[in-house]
């Protein structure tokens, strides 16, 4: 009898586990006005891309406004950041950015790729 109670407790505890990441707990950023590189996009790129896309790496650098703008206009940056985890070519490789960060980059493109 004790064995069944113990087993029931383990099963219930496993079903009650929740998979929540810190990113999913963050409040989405609300941007008023036009999205700009310096204010809105650079912090996203710095937090999610620079680890692999710094100067001197074998990958396209994404450290400056001109580099990020060029990557957006002349490569598949927008496609790759929108792919789901596990999809070949998905960026960043460590895992998909939260949708509000992706939306900010998409809105920056829509707003005309403003720098400041």
C-alpha positions as a printed Julia matrix, in Angstrom:
116×3 Matrix{Float64}:
  0.0    0.0     0.0
  2.81   2.42    0.93
  4.45   1.66   -2.4
  1.32   2.77   -4.3
  0.99   5.98   -2.31
  4.67   6.76   -2.88
  4.36   5.97   -6.6
  1.24   8.15   -6.87
  3.12  11.03   -5.25
  5.97  10.73   -7.74
  3.6   10.6   -10.71
  1.67  13.65   -9.5
  4.86  15.62   -8.95
  6.04  14.82  -12.48
  2.76  15.98  -13.99
  2.85  19.2   -12.02
  6.28  20.2   -13.34
  6.24  23.29  -15.46
  8.69  24.33  -18.13
  8.99  28.1   -17.94
 12.06  30.01  -19.03
 13.1   33.41  -17.8
 12.5   34.8   -21.29
  8.87  33.73  -21.19
  8.49  35.58  -17.88
  9.8   38.86  -19.29
  7.3   41.53  -20.18
  7.21  42.2   -23.93
  8.81  45.49  -24.89
  6.29  48.12  -25.98
  7.73  50.57  -28.47
  6.08  53.92  -28.95
  6.93  55.59  -32.25
  9.33  54.3   -34.87
 11.82  51.54  -34.16
 15.46  52.63  -34.43
 18.67  50.63  -34.56
 20.46  52.37  -31.71
 17.56  52.36  -29.24
 15.69  49.16  -30.06
 17.59  46.79  -32.36
 21.22  47.06  -31.19
 20.44  45.72  -27.69
 18.71  42.7   -29.26
 21.62  42.04  -31.63
 24.17  42.5   -28.82
 22.32  40.05  -26.55
 21.58  37.39  -29.17
 24.05  37.62  -32.06
 27.4   39.15  -31.1
 28.67  36.02  -29.36
 29.06  34.42  -32.8
 28.96  37.44  -35.13
 31.79  39.58  -33.74
 34.62  41.02  -35.82
 37.29  38.44  -36.42
 34.92  35.47  -36.4
 34.37  33.45  -39.54
 30.75  34.61  -39.6
 29.42  37.9   -40.92
 29.98  40.53  -38.22
 26.89  42.23  -36.81
 28.5   44.87  -34.61
 27.54  48.1   -36.38
 24.44  49.67  -37.83
 25.87  49.29  -41.36
 26.66  45.57  -40.84
 23.23  44.74  -39.44
 21.44  46.78  -42.13
 23.49  45.05  -44.84
 22.71  41.62  -43.38
 19.03  42.44  -43.31
 18.98  43.78  -46.88
 21.44  41.41  -48.55
 21.13  38.11  -46.72
 18.44  35.97  -45.16
 18.65  37.47  -41.66
 14.88  38.03  -41.38
 14.1   34.49  -42.52
 16.63  32.88  -40.21
 15.54  34.65  -37.02
 11.91  33.66  -37.68
 12.57  29.94  -38.08
 11.52  27.57  -35.34
 14.05  25.82  -33.08
 15.66  22.85  -34.75
 15.16  24.16  -38.29
 18.39  24.13  -40.33
 19.83  27.64  -40.52
 17.78  28.93  -37.59
 19.41  31.82  -35.73
 20.49  32.26  -33.1
 21.72  28.68  -32.85
 21.23  28.71  -29.07
 17.48  29.03  -29.55
 14.86  31.22  -31.09
 14.55  34.75  -29.73
 11.27  35.72  -28.06
  8.68  36.78  -30.63
  8.58  40.38  -29.39
 12.31  40.73  -30.16
 11.78  39.32  -33.65
  8.81  41.67  -34.11
 11.01  44.63  -33.15
 13.52  43.75  -35.89
 10.69  43.26  -38.4
  9.19  46.61  -37.42
 12.6   48.28  -37.79
 12.65  47.05  -41.38
  9.09  48.3   -41.95
  9.89  51.68  -40.38
 12.75  52.24  -42.83
 15.84  50.92  -40.99
 16.33  54.14  -39.02
 19.64  54.47  -37.18
 18.76  56.89  -34.36
